[in-house]
Amino acid sequence: MNWKSALAIYALFWAFSVFFVLPFGVKTAQEAGVDLVPGQAESAPHGFDPRRIVIRTTIVATVLFSLFYLNYVFGWVTVEMLDWTR
């Protein structure tokens, strides 16, 4: 696999992983025990930490990409295995 292709595929895994990671660890102001800011929605998250999101996303994307790459190298699941029309 070309390194540019691998980088593009990793970027896709990273982008998809963001949406998987975002809902975990979120607390509303009520759950955190603080008062709402005037105009703030009750469901808005209380302390958004982008560093934590980036770290978690990178870990998830790296694990998923590693599984993808190992499957690419060793051929655990191939297109022929997924062809159910036979």
C-alpha positions as CSV (number, residue, x, y, z in Angstrom):
1,M,0.0,0.0,0.0
2,N,1.3,3.4,-0.9
3,W,2.0,5.6,2.1
4,K,-0.2,8.4,0.7
5,S,-3.1,5.9,0.5
6,A,-2.4,4.7,4.0
7,L,-2.4,8.3,5.3
8,A,-5.7,9.1,3.5
9,I,-7.3,6.0,4.9
10,Y,-6.0,6.9,8.4
11,A,-7.5,10.4,8.0
12,L,-10.9,8.9,7.2
13,F,-10.7,6.6,10.2
14,W,-9.8,9.6,12.3
15,A,-12.7,11.7,11.0
16,F,-15.2,8.9,11.6
17,S,-13.8,8.2,15.1
18,V,-14.5,11.8,16.1
19,F,-18.2,11.2,15.9
20,F,-17.9,7.9,17.8
21,V,-15.8,9.6,20.6
22,L,-17.7,12.9,21.1
23,P,-20.7,11.6,23.1
24,F,-18.6,9.8,25.8
25,G,-17.7,11.7,29.0
26,V,-20.0,14.6,28.3
27,K,-21.8,16.1,31.4
28,T,-24.4,18.8,31.3
29,A,-24.3,21.8,33.7
30,Q,-26.9,20.1,35.9
31,E,-24.9,16.8,36.1
32,A,-21.7,18.9,36.9
33,G,-23.6,20.8,39.6
34,V,-23.1,24.3,38.2
35,D,-25.5,27.0,37.2
36,L,-26.5,27.6,33.6
37,V,-25.2,30.6,31.8
38,P,-28.1,32.8,30.7
39,G,-29.3,31.7,27.3
40,Q,-27.5,28.3,27.6
41,A,-29.5,25.2,26.6
42,E,-30.0,22.7,29.4
43,S,-28.5,19.9,27.2
44,A,-25.3,21.9,26.4
45,P,-22.1,20.2,27.6
46,H,-20.4,21.7,30.6
47,G,-16.6,21.8,30.1
48,F,-15.6,20.9,26.6
49,D,-11.9,19.8,26.4
50,P,-10.7,19.4,22.8
51,R,-7.4,17.9,23.8
52,R,-9.1,15.0,25.5
53,I,-11.3,14.5,22.4
54,V,-8.3,14.6,20.1
55,I,-6.4,12.1,22.2
56,R,-9.3,9.7,22.4
57,T,-10.0,10.0,18.7
58,T,-6.4,9.3,17.8
59,I,-6.3,6.2,19.9
60,V,-9.6,4.8,18.4
61,A,-8.5,5.7,14.9
62,T,-5.1,4.1,15.4
63,V,-6.6,0.9,16.6
64,L,-9.1,0.7,13.8
65,F,-6.5,1.6,11.2
66,S,-4.1,-1.1,12.6
67,L,-6.8,-3.7,12.2
68,F,-7.5,-2.5,8.7
69,Y,-3.9,-2.6,7.7
70,L,-3.3,-6.0,9.3
71,N,-6.3,-7.3,7.3
72,Y,-4.8,-5.7,4.2
73,V,-1.5,-7.5,4.8
74,F,-2.7,-10.9,6.0
75,G,-6.1,-11.1,4.1
76,W,-8.3,-12.2,6.9
77,V,-11.4,-10.9,5.2
78,T,-11.5,-10.6,1.4
79,V,-14.0,-9.5,-1.1
80,E,-14.5,-13.1,-2.2
81,M,-15.5,-14.0,1.4
82,L,-18.1,-11.2,1.4
83,D,-19.7,-12.2,-2.0
84,W,-23.0,-13.6,-1.0
85,T,-24.4,-13.9,-4.6
86,R,-22.9,-17.3,-5.2
